[in-house]
Amino acid sequence: MPSSVQREILAAAFGALGPVGTFIQFTYGHVVPVASDVANDLGLAFHLVGRTFLNLPPASVYEIGRSFG
């Protein structure tokens, strides 16, 4: 997904979520699906919540937010 589209989606989501809201991303990719320039521009951080290797294809869950405490 182009960075410009990622930026629009996440800016709108965090506008609705407020300052302490988090965005949960379920993905079949091996890395967080947010471009680093988008995360930096929006002041976002992320961490891996978990993975399931028994799922086909394997899946990952990331929490994306403004800060983690």
Distance bins in CASP14 RR format, pairs under 12 A and 6 or more apart:
PFRMAT RR
TARGET T0000
AUTHOR 0000-0000-0000
RMODE 2
METHOD distances of the structure
MODEL  1
1 7 0 0 0 0 0 1 0 0 0 0 0
1 8 0 0 0 0 0 1 0 0 0 0 0
1 9 0 0 0 0 1 0 0 0 0 0 0
1 10 0 0 0 0 0 1 0 0 0 0 0
1 25 0 0 0 0 0 1 0 0 0 0 0
1 27 0 0 0 0 0 1 0 0 0 0 0
1 33 1 0 0 1 0 0 0 0 0 0 0
1 34 0 0 0 0 1 0 0 0 0 0 0
1 35 0 0 0 0 1 0 0 0 0 0 0
1 38 0 0 0 0 1 0 0 0 0 0 0
2 8 0 0 0 0 1 0 0 0 0 0 0
2 9 0 0 0 0 0 1 0 0 0 0 0
2 35 0 0 0 0 1 0 0 0 0 0 0
2 37 0 0 0 0 0 1 0 0 0 0 0
2 38 0 0 0 0 1 0 0 0 0 0 0
3 9 0 0 0 0 0 1 0 0 0 0 0
3 10 0 0 0 0 0 1 0 0 0 0 0
3 11 0 0 0 0 0 1 0 0 0 0 0
3 33 0 0 0 0 0 1 0 0 0 0 0
3 34 0 0 0 0 1 0 0 0 0 0 0
3 35 1 0 1 0 0 0 0 0 0 0 0
3 36 0 0 0 0 1 0 0 0 0 0 0
3 37 1 0 0 1 0 0 0 0 0 0 0
3 38 1 0 1 0 0 0 0 0 0 0 0
3 39 0 0 0 0 0 1 0 0 0 0 0
3 40 0 0 0 0 0 1 0 0 0 0 0
3 41 0 0 0 0 1 0 0 0 0 0 0
3 42 0 0 0 0 0 1 0 0 0 0 0
4 10 0 0 0 0 0 1 0 0 0 0 0
4 11 0 0 0 0 0 1 0 0 0 0 0
4 35 0 0 0 0 1 0 0 0 0 0 0
4 37 0 0 0 0 0 1 0 0 0 0 0
4 38 0 0 0 0 1 0 0 0 0 0 0
4 41 0 0 0 0 0 1 0 0 0 0 0
5 11 0 0 0 0 0 1 0 0 0 0 0
5 12 0 0 0 0 0 1 0 0 0 0 0
5 33 0 0 0 0 0 1 0 0 0 0 0
5 34 0 0 0 0 0 1 0 0 0 0 0
5 35 0 0 0 0 0 1 0 0 0 0 0
5 38 0 0 0 0 1 0 0 0 0 0 0
6 12 0 0 0 0 0 1 0 0 0 0 0
6 13 0 0 0 0 0 1 0 0 0 0 0
6 23 0 0 0 0 0 1 0 0 0 0 0
6 25 0 0 0 0 0 1 0 0 0 0 0
6 32 0 0 0 0 0 1 0 0 0 0 0
6 33 0 0 0 0 1 0 0 0 0 0 0
6 34 1 0 1 0 0 0 0 0 0 0 0
6 35 1 0 1 0 0 0 0 0 0 0 0
6 36 0 0 0 0 0 1 0 0 0 0 0
6 37 0 0 0 0 1 0 0 0 0 0 0
6 38 1 0 1 0 0 0 0 0 0 0 0
6 39 0 0 0 0 1 0 0 0 0 0 0
6 41 0 0 0 0 1 0 0 0 0 0 0
6 42 0 0 0 0 1 0 0 0 0 0 0
6 44 0 0 0 0 0 1 0 0 0 0 0
6 64 0 0 0 0 0 1 0 0 0 0 0
7 13 0 0 0 0 0 1 0 0 0 0 0
7 14 0 0 0 0 0 1 0 0 0 0 0
7 34 0 0 0 0 1 0 0 0 0 0 0
7 35 0 0 0 0 1 0 0 0 0 0 0
7 37 0 0 0 0 1 0 0 0 0 0 0
7 38 1 0 1 0 0 0 0 0 0 0 0
7 39 0 0 0 0 1 0 0 0 0 0 0
7 40 0 0 0 0 0 1 0 0 0 0 0
7 41 1 0 0 1 0 0 0 0 0 0 0
7 42 1 0 0 1 0 0 0 0 0 0 0
7 43 0 0 0 0 0 1 0 0 0 0 0
7 44 0 0 0 0 0 1 0 0 0 0 0
8 14 0 0 0 0 0 1 0 0 0 0 0
8 15 0 0 0 0 0 1 0 0 0 0 0
8 38 0 0 0 0 1 0 0 0 0 0 0
8 41 0 0 0 0 0 1 0 0 0 0 0
8 42 0 0 0 0 0 1 0 0 0 0 0
9 15 0 0 0 0 0 1 0 0 0 0 0
9 16 0 0 0 0 0 1 0 0 0 0 0
9 23 0 0 0 0 1 0 0 0 0 0 0
9 25 0 0 0 0 0 1 0 0 0 0 0
9 33 0 0 0 0 0 1 0 0 0 0 0
9 34 0 0 0 0 1 0 0 0 0 0 0
9 35 0 0 0 0 0 1 0 0 0 0 0
9 38 0 0 0 0 1 0 0 0 0 0 0
9 42 0 0 0 0 0 1 0 0 0 0 0
9 44 0 0 0 0 0 1 0 0 0 0 0
9 64 0 0 0 0 0 1 0 0 0 0 0
10 16 0 0 0 0 0 1 0 0 0 0 0
10 17 0 0 0 0 1 0 0 0 0 0 0
10 21 0 0 0 0 0 1 0 0 0 0 0
10 22 0 0 0 0 0 1 0 0 0 0 0
10 23 1 0 0 1 0 0 0 0 0 0 0
10 25 0 0 0 0 1 0 0 0 0 0 0
10 32 0 0 0 0 0 1 0 0 0 0 0
10 33 0 0 0 0 0 1 0 0 0 0 0
10 34 1 0 0 1 0 0 0 0 0 0 0
10 35 0 0 0 0 0 1 0 0 0 0 0
10 37 0 0 0 0 0 1 0 0 0 0 0
10 38 1 0 0 1 0 0 0 0 0 0 0
10 39 0 0 0 0 1 0 0 0 0 0 0
10 40 0 0 0 0 0 1 0 0 0 0 0
10 41 0 0 0 0 1 0 0 0 0 0 0
10 42 1 0 1 0 0 0 0 0 0 0 0
10 43 0 0 0 0 1 0 0 0 0 0 0
10 44 1 0 0 1 0 0 0 0 0 0 0
10 46 0 0 0 0 0 1 0 0 0 0 0
10 64 1 0 0 1 0 0 0 0 0 0 0
10 65 0 0 0 0 1 0 0 0 0 0 0
10 66 0 0 0 0 0 1 0 0 0 0 0
11 17 0 0 0 0 0 1 0 0 0 0 0
11 18 0 0 0 0 0 1 0 0 0 0 0
11 23 0 0 0 0 0 1 0 0 0 0 0
11 34 0 0 0 0 0 1 0 0 0 0 0
11 38 0 0 0 0 1 0 0 0 0 0 0
11 39 0 0 0 0 0 1 0 0 0 0 0
11 41 0 0 0 0 1 0 0 0 0 0 0
11 42 1 0 0 1 0 0 0 0 0 0 0
11 43 0 0 0 0 0 1 0 0 0 0 0
11 44 0 0 0 0 1 0 0 0 0 0 0
12 18 0 0 0 0 0 1 0 0 0 0 0
12 23 0 0 0 0 0 1 0 0 0 0 0
12 42 0 0 0 0 0 1 0 0 0 0 0
13 21 0 0 0 0 1 0 0 0 0 0 0
13 22 0 0 0 0 1 0 0 0 0 0 0
13 23 1 0 1 0 0 0 0 0 0 0 0
13 24 0 0 0 0 0 1 0 0 0 0 0
13 25 0 0 0 0 0 1 0 0 0 0 0
13 34 0 0 0 0 0 1 0 0 0 0 0
13 38 0 0 0 0 0 1 0 0 0 0 0
13 42 0 0 0 0 1 0 0 0 0 0 0
13 44 0 0 0 0 0 1 0 0 0 0 0
13 64 0 0 0 0 1 0 0 0 0 0 0
13 65 0 0 0 0 1 0 0 0 0 0 0
13 66 0 0 0 0 0 1 0 0 0 0 0
14 20 0 0 0 0 0 1 0 0 0 0 0
14 21 1 0 0 1 0 0 0 0 0 0 0
14 22 0 0 0 0 1 0 0 0 0 0 0
14 23 1 0 0 1 0 0 0 0 0 0 0
14 34 0 0 0 0 0 1 0 0 0 0 0
14 38 0 0 0 0 0 1 0 0 0 0 0
14 39 0 0 0 0 0 1 0 0 0 0 0
14 41 0 0 0 0 0 1 0 0 0 0 0
14 42 1 0 0 1 0 0 0 0 0 0 0
14 43 0 0 0 0 1 0 0 0 0 0 0
14 44 1 0 0 1 0 0 0 0 0 0 0
14 45 0 0 0 0 0 1 0 0 0 0 0
14 64 0 0 0 0 1 0 0 0 0 0 0
14 65 1 0 0 1 0 0 0 0 0 0 0
14 66 1 0 0 1 0 0 0 0 0 0 0
14 67 0 0 0 0 0 1 0 0 0 0 0
15 21 0 0 0 0 1 0 0 0 0 0 0
15 23 0 0 0 0 0 1 0 0 0 0 0
15 42 0 0 0 0 0 1 0 0 0 0 0
15 44 0 0 0 0 0 1 0 0 0 0 0
15 65 0 0 0 0 0 1 0 0 0 0 0
15 66 0 0 0 0 0 1 0 0 0 0 0
16 23 0 0 0 0 0 1 0 0 0 0 0
17 23 1 0 0 1 0 0 0 0 0 0 0
17 24 0 0 0 0 0 1 0 0 0 0 0
17 42 0 0 0 0 0 1 0 0 0 0 0
17 44 0 0 0 0 0 1 0 0 0 0 0
17 64 0 0 0 0 0 1 0 0 0 0 0
17 65 0 0 0 0 1 0 0 0 0 0 0
17 66 0 0 0 0 1 0 0 0 0 0 0
18 65 0 0 0 0 0 1 0 0 0 0 0
18 66 0 0 0 0 1 0 0 0 0 0 0
19 43 0 0 0 0 0 1 0 0 0 0 0
19 65 0 0 0 0 1 0 0 0 0 0 0
19 66 1 0 0 1 0 0 0 0 0 0 0
19 67 0 0 0 0 1 0 0 0 0 0 0
20 65 0 0 0 0 1 0 0 0 0 0 0
20 66 1 0 0 1 0 0 0 0 0 0 0
20 67 0 0 0 0 1 0 0 0 0 0 0
20 68 0 0 0 0 0 1 0 0 0 0 0
20 69 0 0 0 0 0 1 0 0 0 0 0
21 44 0 0 0 0 0 1 0 0 0 0 0
21 63 0 0 0 0 1 0 0 0 0 0 0
21 64 0 0 0 0 1 0 0 0 0 0 0
21 65 1 0 0 1 0 0 0 0 0 0 0
21 66 1 0 0 1 0 0 0 0 0 0 0
21 67 0 0 0 0 0 1 0 0 0 0 0
21 68 0 0 0 0 0 1 0 0 0 0 0
22 44 0 0 0 0 1 0 0 0 0 0 0
22 45 0 0 0 0 0 1 0 0 0 0 0
22 46 0 0 0 0 1 0 0 0 0 0 0
22 47 0 0 0 0 0 1 0 0 0 0 0
22 49 0 0 0 0 0 1 0 0 0 0 0
22 61 0 0 0 0 0 1 0 0 0 0 0
22 62 0 0 0 0 1 0 0 0 0 0 0
22 63 1 0 1 0 0 0 0 0 0 0 0
22 64 1 0 0 1 0 0 0 0 0 0 0
22 65 1 0 1 0 0 0 0 0 0 0 0
22 66 0 0 0 0 1 0 0 0 0 0 0
22 67 0 0 0 0 0 1 0 0 0 0 0
22 68 0 0 0 0 1 0 0 0 0 0 0
22 69 0 0 0 0 0 1 0 0 0 0 0
23 32 0 0 0 0 0 1 0 0 0 0 0
23 33 0 0 0 0 0 1 0 0 0 0 0
23 34 0 0 0 0 1 0 0 0 0 0 0
23 39 0 0 0 0 0 1 0 0 0 0 0
23 42 0 0 0 0 0 1 0 0 0 0 0
23 44 0 0 0 0 1 0 0 0 0 0 0
23 45 0 0 0 0 0 1 0 0 0 0 0
23 46 0 0 0 0 1 0 0 0 0 0 0
23 49 0 0 0 0 0 1 0 0 0 0 0
23 61 0 0 0 0 0 1 0 0 0 0 0
23 62 0 0 0 0 1 0 0 0 0 0 0
23 63 1 0 0 1 0 0 0 0 0 0 0
23 64 1 0 1 0 0 0 0 0 0 0 0
23 65 1 0 0 1 0 0 0 0 0 0 0
23 66 0 0 0 0 0 1 0 0 0 0 0
24 32 0 0 0 0 0 1 0 0 0 0 0
24 46 0 0 0 0 0 1 0 0 0 0 0
24 47 0 0 0 0 0 1 0 0 0 0 0
24 48 0 0 0 0 0 1 0 0 0 0 0
24 49 1 0 0 1 0 0 0 0 0 0 0
24 50 0 0 0 0 0 1 0 0 0 0 0
24 60 0 0 0 0 0 1 0 0 0 0 0
24 61 1 0 0 1 0 0 0 0 0 0 0
24 62 1 0 0 1 0 0 0 0 0 0 0
24 63 1 0 1 0 0 0 0 0 0 0 0
24 64 1 0 0 1 0 0 0 0 0 0 0
24 65 0 0 0 0 1 0 0 0 0 0 0
25 31 0 0 0 0 0 1 0 0 0 0 0
25 32 1 0 0 1 0 0 0 0 0 0 0
25 33 1 0 0 1 0 0 0 0 0 0 0
25 34 1 0 0 1 0 0 0 0 0 0 0
25 39 0 0 0 0 0 1 0 0 0 0 0
25 44 0 0 0 0 0 1 0 0 0 0 0
25 46 1 0 0 1 0 0 0 0 0 0 0
25 47 0 0 0 0 0 1 0 0 0 0 0
25 48 0 0 0 0 0 1 0 0 0 0 0
25 49 0 0 0 0 1 0 0 0 0 0 0
25 50 0 0 0 0 0 1 0 0 0 0 0
25 59 0 0 0 0 0 1 0 0 0 0 0
25 60 0 0 0 0 1 0 0 0 0 0 0
25 61 1 0 0 1 0 0 0 0 0 0 0
25 62 1 0 1 0 0 0 0 0 0 0 0
25 63 1 0 0 1 0 0 0 0 0 0 0
25 64 1 0 1 0 0 0 0 0 0 0 0
25 65 0 0 0 0 0 1 0 0 0 0 0
26 32 0 0 0 0 0 1 0 0 0 0 0
26 33 0 0 0 0 1 0 0 0 0 0 0
26 48 0 0 0 0 0 1 0 0 0 0 0
26 49 0 0 0 0 1 0 0 0 0 0 0
26 50 0 0 0 0 0 1 0 0 0 0 0
26 51 0 0 0 0 0 1 0 0 0 0 0
26 52 0 0 0 0 0 1 0 0 0 0 0
26 55 0 0 0 0 0 1 0 0 0 0 0
26 58 0 0 0 0 0 1 0 0 0 0 0
26 59 1 0 0 1 0 0 0 0 0 0 0
26 60 1 0 0 1 0 0 0 0 0 0 0
26 61 1 0 1 0 0 0 0 0 0 0 0
26 62 0 0 0 0 1 0 0 0 0 0 0
26 63 0 0 0 0 0 1 0 0 0 0 0
26 64 0 0 0 0 0 1 0 0 0 0 0
27 33 1 0 1 0 0 0 0 0 0 0 0
27 34 0 0 0 0 1 0 0 0 0 0 0
27 46 0 0 0 0 0 1 0 0 0 0 0
27 48 0 0 0 0 0 1 0 0 0 0 0
27 49 0 0 0 0 0 1 0 0 0 0 0
27 50 0 0 0 0 0 1 0 0 0 0 0
27 51 0 0 0 0 0 1 0 0 0 0 0
27 52 0 0 0 0 0 1 0 0 0 0 0
27 55 0 0 0 0 0 1 0 0 0 0 0
27 57 0 0 0 0 0 1 0 0 0 0 0
27 58 0 0 0 0 0 1 0 0 0 0 0
27 59 1 0 0 1 0 0 0 0 0 0 0
27 60 1 0 1 0 0 0 0 0 0 0 0
27 61 1 0 0 1 0 0 0 0 0 0 0
27 62 1 0 0 1 0 0 0 0 0 0 0
27 64 0 0 0 0 0 1 0 0 0 0 0
28 51 0 0 0 0 0 1 0 0 0 0 0
28 52 0 0 0 0 0 1 0 0 0 0 0
28 53 0 0 0 0 0 1 0 0 0 0 0
28 55 0 0 0 0 1 0 0 0 0 0 0
28 56 0 0 0 0 1 0 0 0 0 0 0
28 57 1 0 1 0 0 0 0 0 0 0 0
28 58 1 0 0 1 0 0 0 0 0 0 0
28 59 1 0 1 0 0 0 0 0 0 0 0
28 60 1 0 0 1 0 0 0 0 0 0 0
28 61 0 0 0 0 0 1 0 0 0 0 0
29 48 0 0 0 0 0 1 0 0 0 0 0
29 51 0 0 0 0 1 0 0 0 0 0 0
29 55 0 0 0 0 0 1 0 0 0 0 0
29 57 1 0 0 1 0 0 0 0 0 0 0
29 58 0 0 0 0 1 0 0 0 0 0 0
29 59 1 0 0 1 0 0 0 0 0 0 0
29 60 1 0 0 1 0 0 0 0 0 0 0
29 61 0 0 0 0 0 1 0 0 0 0 0
29 62 0 0 0 0 1 0 0 0 0 0 0
30 48 0 0 0 0 0 1 0 0 0 0 0
30 51 0 0 0 0 1 0 0 0 0 0 0
30 53 0 0 0 0 0 1 0 0 0 0 0
30 57 0 0 0 0 1 0 0 0 0 0 0
30 58 0 0 0 0 1 0 0 0 0 0 0
30 59 0 0 0 0 0 1 0 0 0 0 0
30 60 1 0 0 1 0 0 0 0 0 0 0
30 62 0 0 0 0 0 1 0 0 0 0 0
31 39 0 0 0 0 0 1 0 0 0 0 0
31 46 0 0 0 0 0 1 0 0 0 0 0
31 48 0 0 0 0 1 0 0 0 0 0 0
31 51 0 0 0 0 0 1 0 0 0 0 0
31 60 0 0 0 0 1 0 0 0 0 0 0
31 62 0 0 0 0 1 0 0 0 0 0 0
32 38 0 0 0 0 0 1 0 0 0 0 0
32 39 0 0 0 0 1 0 0 0 0 0 0
32 44 0 0 0 0 1 0 0 0 0 0 0
32 45 0 0 0 0 0 1 0 0 0 0 0
32 46 1 0 1 0 0 0 0 0 0 0 0
32 47 0 0 0 0 1 0 0 0 0 0 0
32 48 1 0 0 1 0 0 0 0 0 0 0
32 49 0 0 0 0 0 1 0 0 0 0 0
32 50 0 0 0 0 0 1 0 0 0 0 0
32 60 0 0 0 0 1 0 0 0 0 0 0
32 61 0 0 0 0 0 1 0 0 0 0 0
32 62 1 0 1 0 0 0 0 0 0 0 0
32 63 0 0 0 0 1 0 0 0 0 0 0
32 64 1 0 0 1 0 0 0 0 0 0 0
32 65 0 0 0 0 0 1 0 0 0 0 0
33 39 0 0 0 0 0 1 0 0 0 0 0
33 46 0 0 0 0 1 0 0 0 0 0 0
33 48 0 0 0 0 0 1 0 0 0 0 0
33 59 0 0 0 0 0 1 0 0 0 0 0
33 60 0 0 0 0 1 0 0 0 0 0 0
33 61 0 0 0 0 0 1 0 0 0 0 0
33 62 1 0 0 1 0 0 0 0 0 0 0
33 64 0 0 0 0 1 0 0 0 0 0 0
34 40 0 0 0 0 0 1 0 0 0 0 0
34 41 0 0 0 0 0 1 0 0 0 0 0
34 42 0 0 0 0 1 0 0 0 0 0 0
34 43 0 0 0 0 0 1 0 0 0 0 0
34 44 1 0 0 1 0 0 0 0 0 0 0
34 45 0 0 0 0 0 1 0 0 0 0 0
34 46 1 0 0 1 0 0 0 0 0 0 0
34 62 0 0 0 0 1 0 0 0 0 0 0
34 63 0 0 0 0 0 1 0 0 0 0 0
34 64 1 0 0 1 0 0 0 0 0 0 0
34 65 0 0 0 0 0 1 0 0 0 0 0
35 41 0 0 0 0 1 0 0 0 0 0 0
35 42 0 0 0 0 0 1 0 0 0 0 0
35 44 0 0 0 0 0 1 0 0 0 0 0
35 46 0 0 0 0 0 1 0 0 0 0 0
36 42 0 0 0 0 0 1 0 0 0 0 0
36 43 0 0 0 0 0 1 0 0 0 0 0
36 44 0 0 0 0 1 0 0 0 0 0 0
36 45 0 0 0 0 0 1 0 0 0 0 0
36 46 0 0 0 0 0 1 0 0 0 0 0
37 43 0 0 0 0 0 1 0 0 0 0 0
37 44 0 0 0 0 0 1 0 0 0 0 0
38 44 1 0 0 1 0 0 0 0 0 0 0
38 46 0 0 0 0 0 1 0 0 0 0 0
38 64 0 0 0 0 0 1 0 0 0 0 0
39 45 1 0 0 1 0 0 0 0 0 0 0
39 46 1 0 0 1 0 0 0 0 0 0 0
39 47 0 0 0 0 0 1 0 0 0 0 0
39 62 0 0 0 0 0 1 0 0 0 0 0
39 64 1 0 0 1 0 0 0 0 0 0 0
39 65 0 0 0 0 1 0 0 0 0 0 0
39 66 0 0 0 0 0 1 0 0 0 0 0
40 46 0 0 0 0 0 1 0 0 0 0 0
42 64 0 0 0 0 1 0 0 0 0 0 0
42 65 0 0 0 0 1 0 0 0 0 0 0
42 66 0 0 0 0 1 0 0 0 0 0 0
43 64 0 0 0 0 0 1 0 0 0 0 0
43 65 0 0 0 0 1 0 0 0 0 0 0
43 66 1 0 0 1 0 0 0 0 0 0 0
43 67 0 0 0 0 1 0 0 0 0 0 0
44 62 0 0 0 0 0 1 0 0 0 0 0
44 63 0 0 0 0 0 1 0 0 0 0 0
44 64 1 0 1 0 0 0 0 0 0 0 0
44 65 1 0 1 0 0 0 0 0 0 0 0
44 66 1 0 0 1 0 0 0 0 0 0 0
44 67 0 0 0 0 1 0 0 0 0 0 0
44 68 0 0 0 0 0 1 0 0 0 0 0
45 62 0 0 0 0 0 1 0 0 0 0 0
45 63 0 0 0 0 1 0 0 0 0 0 0
45 64 1 0 0 1 0 0 0 0 0 0 0
45 65 1 0 1 0 0 0 0 0 0 0 0
45 66 1 0 0 1 0 0 0 0 0 0 0
45 67 1 0 0 1 0 0 0 0 0 0 0
45 68 1 0 1 0 0 0 0 0 0 0 0
45 69 0 0 0 0 1 0 0 0 0 0 0
46 60 0 0 0 0 0 1 0 0 0 0 0
46 61 0 0 0 0 0 1 0 0 0 0 0
46 62 1 0 1 0 0 0 0 0 0 0 0
46 63 1 0 0 1 0 0 0 0 0 0 0
46 64 1 0 1 0 0 0 0 0 0 0 0
46 65 1 0 0 1 0 0 0 0 0 0 0
46 66 0 0 0 0 0 1 0 0 0 0 0
46 67 0 0 0 0 0 1 0 0 0 0 0
46 68 0 0 0 0 1 0 0 0 0 0 0
47 60 0 0 0 0 0 1 0 0 0 0 0
47 61 0 0 0 0 0 1 0 0 0 0 0
47 62 1 0 0 1 0 0 0 0 0 0 0
47 63 1 0 1 0 0 0 0 0 0 0 0
47 64 0 0 0 0 1 0 0 0 0 0 0
47 65 0 0 0 0 1 0 0 0 0 0 0
47 67 0 0 0 0 0 1 0 0 0 0 0
47 68 1 0 0 1 0 0 0 0 0 0 0
47 69 0 0 0 0 0 1 0 0 0 0 0
48 59 0 0 0 0 0 1 0 0 0 0 0
48 60 1 0 0 1 0 0 0 0 0 0 0
48 61 1 0 0 1 0 0 0 0 0 0 0
48 62 1 0 1 0 0 0 0 0 0 0 0
48 63 0 0 0 0 1 0 0 0 0 0 0
48 64 0 0 0 0 0 1 0 0 0 0 0
48 68 0 0 0 0 0 1 0 0 0 0 0
49 59 0 0 0 0 0 1 0 0 0 0 0
49 60 0 0 0 0 1 0 0 0 0 0 0
49 61 1 0 1 0 0 0 0 0 0 0 0
49 62 1 0 0 1 0 0 0 0 0 0 0
49 63 1 0 1 0 0 0 0 0 0 0 0
49 64 0 0 0 0 0 1 0 0 0 0 0
49 65 0 0 0 0 0 1 0 0 0 0 0
49 68 0 0 0 0 0 1 0 0 0 0 0
50 58 0 0 0 0 0 1 0 0 0 0 0
50 59 0 0 0 0 1 0 0 0 0 0 0
50 60 1 0 0 1 0 0 0 0 0 0 0
50 61 1 0 1 0 0 0 0 0 0 0 0
50 62 0 0 0 0 1 0 0 0 0 0 0
50 63 0 0 0 0 1 0 0 0 0 0 0
51 57 0 0 0 0 0 1 0 0 0 0 0
51 58 1 0 0 1 0 0 0 0 0 0 0
51 59 1 0 0 1 0 0 0 0 0 0 0
51 60 1 0 1 0 0 0 0 0 0 0 0
51 61 1 0 0 1 0 0 0 0 0 0 0
51 62 0 0 0 0 0 1 0 0 0 0 0
52 58 1 0 0 1 0 0 0 0 0 0 0
52 59 1 0 1 0 0 0 0 0 0 0 0
52 60 0 0 0 0 1 0 0 0 0 0 0
52 61 0 0 0 0 1 0 0 0 0 0 0
53 59 0 0 0 0 1 0 0 0 0 0 0
53 60 0 0 0 0 1 0 0 0 0 0 0
55 61 0 0 0 0 0 1 0 0 0 0 0
62 68 0 0 0 0 0 1 0 0 0 0 0
63 69 0 0 0 0 0 1 0 0 0 0 0
END
